[in-house]
Amino acid sequence: MKRPVILIPARLAATRLPGKPMAVIAGEPMIVAVWRRAMEADVAPVWIATDSEDIAEAVRAAGGQAVMTGTHHPSGSDRVFEAVGRIDPDGQYDAIINVQGDLPTVSPATIRAAALPLEDPEVAIGTPVAVIRRDEEKTASSVVKMVGTPLGGGRFRALYFTRATAPWGEGPLHHHIGLYAWRRAALARFVALPPSPLEQREKLEQLRALEAGMRIDAVEVGEVPLGVDTPADLERARAMLGGSGTR
């Protein structure tokens, strides 16, 4: 990885919390809070990839960059792939760090950690994980677990991702954080593949890459950033970041 770019996909049509990128947290839209975390990581230029003029205008008003994409994308990965082609048609960026647009509390250190596995030329995708501390999260299907072989230094070669409690037996379980660092060629290959059987069964996009033989390495970090999916999550984010929904 010589020249990465950070891309944050964002759309207004979320089913459980419509319009959530524009939900106000501490006086600004949530998407701006995520953009600020990405900027603080200080590893690459940051762009918001969106199909909404409102989102683009909010980001630009805060001093950020936004690129418009189509409305047809089935996933954030597809949106990010279109976006990098638009902002860099000549292929100068060789890696894409995909930060989810609903992670307003994500640490800049976690964003930086996601890209560390790409120092190994055999790795196609890097991603962060964290040790699960709460017993109820070990069995919760909403908490995605990474099953991987330890490589030392808090790094793993990912073998599987699942909503089930895994692996069995004594030892830590790892919560997968949905943030990815892609080699650009790996992302191009991924979006060209059809959804895979295990991806469709588990409802986990990253399984498509594993089923296609792409190597994913994970790095252990010290946090699980709050993903905002519901009104309750939004109130938690407001409490954590300080400020109500007023502007």
HELIX and SHEET records of a PDB file:
HELIX    1   1 LYS A   20  MET A   22  5                                   3    
HELIX    2   2 MET A   30  ALA A   41  1                                  12    
HELIX    3   3 GLU A   53  ALA A   61  1                                   9    
HELIX    4   4 GLY A   76  ILE A   87  1                                  12    
HELIX    5   5 PRO A  108  ALA A  114  1                                   7    
HELIX    6   6 LEU A  116  GLU A  119  5                                   4    
HELIX    7   7 ASP A  135  THR A  139  1                                   5    
HELIX    8   8 ARG A  184  ALA A  192  1                                   9    
HELIX    9   9 PRO A  197  GLU A  202  1                                   6    
HELIX   10  10 GLN A  206  GLU A  211  1                                   6    
HELIX   11  11 PRO A  231  LEU A  241  1                                  11    
SHEET    1   A10 GLN A  65  MET A  68  0                                        
SHEET    2   A10 VAL A  46  THR A  50  1                                        
SHEET    3   A10 PRO A   4  ALA A  10  1                                        
SHEET    4   A10 ALA A  95  ASN A  98  1                                        
SHEET    5   A10 TYR A 180  ARG A 183 -1                                        
SHEET    6   A10 ILE A 125  VAL A 131 -1                                        
SHEET    7   A10 HIS A 174  HIS A 176 -1                                        
SHEET    8   A10 LYS A 145  GLY A 152 -1                                        
SHEET    9   A10 ARG A 155  THR A 162 -1                                        
SHEET   10   A10 ILE A 216  GLU A 220 -1                                        
SHEET    1   B 2 VAL A  24  ILE A  25  0                                        
SHEET    2   B 2 GLU A  28  PRO A  29 -1                                        
END                                                                             
